[in-house]
């Protein structure tokens, strides 16, 4: 299959501001010969070039590294137990974030997470390589990104380092473009952004499915709202350590059906981040009709599991650790219901030197951590 022409790129739907950058920065230059997608599994340019080309120009995220490069990409890899650690994000997600970034000509941009280098290249095409600094924690990923960018004709400033610390050497920045999920927005990014500057990031306070967050910096803090869904690999400095569940079990029954909490929607997810910061939570249906809702707070080593059997009846709850997380999430859910079940669009985040704060409707109406 030949390299795609202009008509083949139309379905990626960039806005007019980014269409030229897309044409000057073709995605295939940033995809390795072997990669993996949820829809296609392993794609291999040497054995099936047609599938490789077709997949590269779909709106799929393409995984380019797992397990921090310690495990080879194959269809036999145990995907359920390995962490995806680098990828080329889905094009429409990339351009959605670039639209939120909205850089002006001459803006200086700090990118957190170089990855394959594709978004770095798009920014370089749009603003010029001299305006772009991109930080990548993995030296091998950064080295490959540099080669990809050179092949595309770009040589921006690439840095190997912890993105949570930003890159103060070239501050202040007008825009900060984050390509990895963050549980908490590092204050270093605010310190390195010019007043009036913008930070866009996939905000994932529970470490899983996240939200597009756009912050504007002023007076030593950053304030902003949410703009839809986003699912990205976490900033490596903020990955939770996976520990075995331990501690003496405390048994009880639930007041609230866990399905109601699991399906409350994205507004409740944001509220929960304010009411129970640092807690990971989620529910899922299992074969046979059973529903299980689990919560975990790793700093305190607390855990809770609520199980609703398919035939109904009492919901059994097991809690471990110093916190009664199920009691807390019930109280959080009922508080959210009492507020009128506000949707995600009514919430926002402020980041200042004291930390990260979720608010409802206005920045002066901060949500206070739940105390049960």
C-alpha positions as CSV (number, residue, x, y, z in Angstrom):
1,X,0.0,0.0,0.0
2,X,1.3,3.4,-0.9
3,X,1.7,6.4,1.4
4,X,-1.8,8.0,1.9
5,X,-2.7,11.1,-0.1
6,X,-4.5,14.2,1.1
7,X,-8.0,12.6,0.8
8,X,-6.9,9.8,3.0
9,X,-6.4,12.2,5.9
10,X,-9.8,13.9,5.8
11,X,-11.4,11.4,8.2
12,X,-8.9,12.4,11.0
13,X,-10.8,15.7,11.1
14,X,-8.3,18.2,12.3
15,X,-9.6,21.8,12.5
16,X,-8.3,24.2,9.8
17,X,-5.7,25.6,12.2
18,X,-4.0,22.1,12.4
19,X,-4.7,20.7,8.9
20,X,-1.5,22.0,7.4
21,X,0.5,20.7,10.4
22,X,-1.0,17.3,9.9
23,X,-0.1,17.2,6.2
24,X,3.5,18.3,7.0
25,X,3.8,15.7,9.8
26,X,2.5,12.4,8.5
27,X,1.7,10.0,11.3
28,X,3.3,6.9,9.6
29,X,6.8,8.5,10.2
30,X,6.2,8.1,13.9
31,X,4.9,4.5,14.1
32,X,7.4,1.6,14.4
33,X,7.2,-1.5,12.1
34,X,5.7,-3.5,15.0
35,X,3.0,-2.0,17.2
36,X,-0.3,-3.0,18.8
37,X,-3.9,-1.7,18.9
38,X,-7.0,-2.8,20.7
39,X,-8.9,-3.3,17.5
40,X,-6.2,-5.0,15.4
41,X,-3.8,-6.6,17.8
42,X,-0.2,-6.7,16.6
43,X,0.5,-4.9,13.4
44,X,3.7,-5.7,11.5
45,X,4.8,-3.7,8.5
46,X,7.2,-6.4,7.3
47,X,4.6,-9.2,7.3
48,X,1.4,-7.3,6.5
49,X,2.1,-3.8,5.2
50,X,-1.5,-3.2,4.1
51,X,-2.9,-3.7,7.6
52,X,-0.1,-1.6,9.1
53,X,-0.8,1.3,6.7
54,X,-4.6,1.1,7.2
55,X,-4.2,1.0,11.0
56,X,-1.8,3.9,11.1
57,X,-4.4,6.1,9.3
58,X,-7.4,5.1,11.5
59,X,-8.5,7.0,14.6
60,X,-6.9,4.4,16.9
61,X,-4.3,4.8,19.6
62,X,-1.3,2.7,18.7
63,X,0.7,1.1,21.6
64,X,4.4,1.2,20.9
65,X,5.8,0.0,24.2
66,X,4.7,-2.1,27.1
67,X,6.2,-2.7,30.5
68,X,8.6,0.2,30.2
69,X,10.3,-1.6,27.3
70,X,11.0,-4.8,29.3
71,X,8.6,-7.0,27.4
72,X,8.5,-7.5,23.6
73,X,5.4,-6.5,21.7
74,X,3.7,-9.8,20.5
75,X,0.1,-11.1,20.3
76,X,1.1,-13.6,23.0
77,X,2.0,-11.0,25.5
78,X,-0.1,-11.1,28.7
79,X,-1.8,-7.8,28.1
80,X,-4.0,-8.0,31.2
81,X,-1.0,-8.0,33.5
82,X,1.4,-5.6,31.7
83,X,1.3,-1.8,31.6
84,X,1.1,0.0,28.4
85,X,3.9,2.5,28.8
86,X,4.2,4.5,25.5
87,X,1.9,5.0,22.5
88,X,0.9,7.2,19.6
89,X,-2.5,8.7,20.7
90,X,-5.7,8.5,18.6
91,X,-5.6,11.5,16.1
92,X,-8.9,13.0,17.1
93,X,-7.9,13.0,20.7
94,X,-4.6,14.6,19.8
95,X,-6.3,17.4,17.9
96,X,-8.9,17.9,20.5
97,X,-6.2,18.7,23.0
98,X,-4.3,20.9,20.5
99,X,-7.5,22.9,20.0
100,X,-7.8,23.4,23.7
101,X,-4.1,24.4,23.9
102,X,-4.8,27.1,21.2
103,X,-1.2,28.4,20.9
104,X,-0.6,31.8,19.3
105,X,2.2,32.4,16.8
106,X,5.4,32.9,18.7
107,X,4.2,31.0,21.8
108,X,6.8,28.9,23.7
109,X,5.4,25.4,24.5
110,X,6.5,22.9,27.1
111,X,5.3,19.4,26.2
112,X,5.2,16.7,29.0
113,X,5.6,13.3,27.4
114,X,7.4,13.1,24.0
115,X,6.2,9.6,23.2
116,X,6.7,8.8,19.6
117,X,7.2,12.5,18.8
118,X,4.2,12.9,16.6
119,X,2.5,15.7,18.7
120,X,5.9,17.3,19.1
121,X,6.2,17.3,15.3
122,X,2.7,18.8,14.9
123,X,3.6,21.6,17.4
124,X,6.9,22.2,15.6
125,X,5.1,22.5,12.2
126,X,2.6,24.9,13.7
127,X,4.9,27.1,15.7
128,X,8.5,26.4,14.6
129,X,11.0,24.0,16.3
130,X,12.6,26.8,18.3
131,X,9.5,27.3,20.3
132,X,9.1,23.7,21.4
133,X,10.6,21.9,24.5
134,X,9.5,18.3,25.0
135,X,10.3,16.2,28.1
136,X,10.3,12.4,28.1
137,X,11.2,10.2,31.1
138,X,12.3,7.2,29.1
139,X,15.6,7.7,27.4
140,X,15.0,5.0,24.8
141,X,11.6,6.4,23.9
142,X,13.2,9.9,23.6
143,X,15.9,8.6,21.4
144,X,13.4,7.0,19.0
145,X,11.3,10.1,19.0
146,X,14.4,12.1,18.0
147,X,15.0,9.8,15.1
148,X,11.3,10.0,14.0
149,X,11.3,13.8,14.2
150,X,14.6,14.0,12.2
151,X,13.0,11.8,9.5
152,X,10.1,14.3,9.4
153,X,12.5,17.3,9.2
154,X,12.2,18.6,12.8
155,X,14.8,19.1,15.6
156,X,13.0,20.6,18.6
157,X,14.5,20.8,22.1
158,X,14.1,17.2,23.5
159,X,14.9,16.6,27.1
160,X,15.1,13.3,29.1
161,X,13.8,13.9,32.6
162,X,10.9,13.6,35.0
163,X,8.0,15.5,33.4
164,X,6.5,16.2,36.8
165,X,9.3,18.7,37.3
166,X,8.8,20.4,34.0
167,X,11.9,22.1,32.5
168,X,12.7,25.4,34.2
169,X,15.7,26.1,31.9
170,X,13.5,27.5,29.2
171,X,10.6,28.9,31.3
172,X,8.4,30.8,31.3
173,X,6.2,29.0,28.8
174,X,3.0,30.3,27.2
175,X,1.5,26.8,26.8
176,X,2.0,23.4,28.6
177,X,0.8,20.4,26.6
178,X,0.6,17.2,28.6
179,X,0.3,13.8,26.8
180,X,0.0,11.6,29.9
181,X,-2.6,11.2,32.5
182,X,-2.1,13.1,35.8
183,X,-3.6,12.3,39.2
184,X,-2.5,15.7,40.5
185,X,-1.3,18.6,38.4
186,X,2.3,19.4,39.6
187,X,2.7,22.9,40.8
188,X,6.0,23.1,39.0
189,X,4.0,23.5,35.8
190,X,2.2,26.5,37.1
191,X,5.4,28.0,38.3
192,X,6.9,27.7,34.8
193,X,3.9,29.1,32.9
194,X,3.6,32.8,32.1
195,X,0.5,34.6,33.6
196,X,-2.3,34.1,31.2
197,X,-0.7,30.9,29.9
198,X,-2.6,27.7,29.4
199,X,-2.1,24.1,30.6
200,X,-4.0,21.2,29.0
201,X,-3.8,17.7,30.5
202,X,-5.7,14.4,30.7
203,X,-6.8,14.6,34.4
204,X,-7.2,11.1,35.9
205,X,-7.5,11.5,39.7
206,X,-8.3,7.9,40.3
207,X,-5.6,6.7,37.9
208,X,-8.0,5.3,35.2
209,X,-10.4,6.9,32.7
210,X,-9.9,10.7,32.8
211,X,-11.1,14.1,31.7
212,X,-9.7,16.8,29.4
213,X,-8.7,19.6,31.7
214,X,-7.8,23.2,30.5
215,X,-6.3,25.5,33.1
216,X,-5.3,29.2,32.8
217,X,-2.5,30.5,35.0
218,X,-2.9,33.7,37.0
219,X,-1.7,35.0,40.4
220,X,0.3,32.0,41.3
221,X,-2.5,29.5,40.6
222,X,-4.2,27.7,37.7
223,X,-8.0,27.6,37.3
224,X,-10.1,25.7,34.7
225,X,-12.9,23.4,33.7
226,X,-13.4,20.0,31.9
227,X,-13.9,19.5,28.2
228,X,-14.9,15.8,27.8
229,X,-13.3,12.4,28.2
230,X,-9.6,11.4,27.9
231,X,-7.8,8.1,28.6
232,X,-4.0,8.2,28.7
233,X,-1.2,6.3,30.4
234,X,-0.3,7.9,33.7
235,X,2.7,10.1,34.3
236,X,5.3,7.6,35.5
237,X,6.0,9.7,38.6
238,X,2.4,9.3,39.6
239,X,1.8,5.6,39.0
240,X,0.4,3.9,42.1
241,X,2.4,1.0,43.5
242,X,0.5,-2.2,43.1
243,X,0.4,-3.9,46.5
244,X,-1.5,-7.0,47.6
245,X,-4.7,-6.4,49.5
246,X,-4.1,-7.1,53.2
247,X,-5.5,-6.4,56.7
248,X,-8.3,-7.9,58.7
249,X,-11.6,-7.9,57.0
250,X,-14.7,-6.1,58.4
251,X,-18.0,-7.4,57.0
252,X,-21.2,-5.3,56.6
253,X,-24.1,-4.7,54.2
254,X,-24.5,-1.7,51.9
255,X,-27.2,0.9,52.2
256,X,-26.8,2.0,48.5
257,X,-26.9,-0.3,45.5
258,X,-23.3,-0.2,44.2
259,X,-24.7,-0.1,40.6
260,X,-26.2,3.3,41.3
261,X,-22.8,4.6,42.4
262,X,-20.9,2.9,39.5
263,X,-23.3,4.3,36.9
264,X,-23.7,7.8,38.4
265,X,-21.7,9.4,35.6
266,X,-18.7,11.6,35.0
267,X,-20.1,14.4,37.3
268,X,-20.0,12.1,40.3
269,X,-16.5,10.9,39.3
270,X,-15.2,14.5,39.6
271,X,-17.1,15.1,42.8
272,X,-15.6,11.9,44.3
273,X,-12.1,13.3,43.5
274,X,-12.9,16.3,45.6
275,X,-14.6,14.4,48.4
276,X,-12.3,11.4,48.5
277,X,-8.9,12.5,47.0
278,X,-6.5,9.8,46.2
279,X,-9.1,7.0,46.2
280,X,-9.4,4.8,43.1
281,X,-13.0,3.5,42.6
282,X,-14.9,1.6,40.0
283,X,-17.6,-1.0,39.4
284,X,-18.2,-3.7,36.8
285,X,-20.8,-6.3,35.9
286,X,-19.5,-9.9,35.9
287,X,-20.8,-13.0,34.1
288,X,-24.0,-14.3,35.6
289,X,-25.2,-10.8,36.6
290,X,-23.0,-10.2,39.7
291,X,-21.8,-6.6,40.2
292,X,-18.6,-5.7,42.1
293,X,-17.6,-2.2,43.2
294,X,-14.1,-1.8,44.6
295,X,-12.3,1.1,46.2
296,X,-8.6,1.5,47.1
297,X,-6.6,4.1,48.9
298,X,-3.0,3.1,48.7
299,X,-1.4,5.7,51.0
300,X,-3.5,4.3,53.9
301,X,-3.6,0.7,52.6
302,X,-7.4,0.8,52.8
303,X,-9.6,-1.3,50.5
304,X,-13.4,-2.0,50.2
305,X,-15.4,-4.3,48.0
306,X,-19.2,-4.4,47.6
307,X,-20.7,-7.4,45.8
308,X,-24.3,-7.5,44.6
309,X,-25.4,-11.0,43.6
310,X,-27.4,-11.5,40.4
311,X,-30.5,-12.5,42.3
312,X,-30.4,-9.3,44.4
313,X,-30.8,-9.3,48.2
314,X,-28.4,-7.7,50.6
315,X,-25.1,-6.3,49.2
316,X,-22.2,-7.8,51.0
317,X,-19.3,-5.3,51.8
318,X,-15.8,-6.2,52.9
319,X,-13.5,-3.4,54.2
320,X,-9.9,-3.5,55.2
321,X,-7.4,-0.9,56.5
322,X,-7.8,2.2,58.7
323,X,-10.5,3.8,56.5
324,X,-14.1,2.5,55.9
325,X,-14.0,3.4,52.2
326,X,-17.4,1.9,51.4
327,X,-19.1,4.0,54.1
328,X,-17.3,7.1,52.7
329,X,-18.3,6.5,49.1
330,X,-22.0,6.0,50.1
331,X,-21.8,9.3,52.0
332,X,-20.1,11.0,49.0
333,X,-22.7,9.7,46.6
334,X,-25.6,10.9,48.8
335,X,-23.9,14.3,49.1
336,X,-23.7,14.5,45.3
337,X,-27.4,13.5,45.1
338,X,-28.2,16.2,47.6
339,X,-26.4,18.8,45.4
340,X,-28.8,17.9,42.6
341,X,-26.5,15.4,40.8
342,X,-24.5,18.1,39.0
343,X,-22.9,17.1,35.7
344,X,-19.2,17.3,35.0
345,X,-19.5,20.7,33.2
346,X,-20.4,22.4,36.5
347,X,-17.1,21.4,38.1
348,X,-13.6,22.8,37.8
349,X,-10.1,22.5,39.4
350,X,-7.8,25.1,41.0
351,X,-4.1,24.2,41.5
352,X,-2.1,26.3,43.8
353,X,0.9,26.0,46.1
354,X,-1.2,24.1,48.7
355,X,-2.4,21.4,46.2
356,X,-5.2,20.5,43.9
357,X,-8.8,21.6,44.7
358,X,-12.1,20.6,43.0
359,X,-14.9,23.1,43.0
360,X,-18.6,23.3,42.0
361,X,-19.9,26.1,39.8
362,X,-17.3,28.8,40.9
363,X,-13.7,28.6,42.1
364,X,-14.6,30.0,45.5
365,X,-17.0,27.0,46.2
366,X,-14.3,24.3,46.8
367,X,-15.4,20.8,47.7
368,X,-14.1,19.8,51.1
369,X,-12.8,16.3,51.7
370,X,-15.4,13.9,53.1
371,X,-15.1,13.1,56.8
372,X,-17.2,10.2,58.0
